[in-house]
Amino acid sequence: MLSAVLLLALQSKTLNYDIYRGSDLIGEAKILIKITQDGGKRTDTKLTLKLSGKTLDMHTTQVWAFSGRPTLKIVQMFDAKGNETHRTRADFKADEVSVMETVGDKTTKKTVPIAADAEIRELSEFWFLRDEPVKDESFKFQSFDASTQKWQTATSTYIGIESKVVDGKKMVLYHVAQEIGTKKVDVWLDTDGFPLITESSDKTKIVAKF
């Protein structure tokens, strides 16, 4: 018989999305989301945006331990020819984040402290994918922004079950509201915990396509 951890490790899915700014289609994304063998989580995102006649390609890898604590974040930017132009790698240690940033052929390193009393677990990353929150459950934590290399206060709240139309299909989804710094994000997850709709306060909307 398969162990519970191994069964969780088999839970993975690759989703494709359209990205809108208002009513304008501005890009697309592909995300692999999986529970790892130790019960943690990994996401690999490939995103392409077309703005002001320019194409932006970005790849992001994120890893969380079973506890919900982030362990790794890598953000890569690519030019129109597919050459990497910018890379930020953040490794989360016991009391600091080790950041290595490469722009062109120049690499810089720095460390960002983690306060002793800081809550940096991102438990909502596992909601419905592995863990079951109750309605109105809320969790407050510190989120590391790789672009600014600073911590932001964040809160995730499970709002409840709602009916939404995704790619022409009416579905029952779980609504999670988030505040990350000054940004507000609403996410609707399917019954397995995979995000199908994401709406941000900057008027960006990401919708799964089947």
Buried (B, 14 or more C-beta within 10 A) or exposed (E): EEEEEEEBBEBBEEBEBBBBBEEEEBBBBEBBBBBBEEBBBBBBBBBBBBEEEEEBBBBBBBBBBBEBBBBBBBBBBBEEEEEEEBBBBBBBEEEEBEBBBBEEEEEEEEEBEBEEEEBBBBBBBBBBBBEEBEEEBEBEBBBBBBEEBEBBEBBBBBBEEEEBEBBEEEBEBBBBBBBBEEEEBBBBBBEEBBBBBBBBEEEBBBBBEE
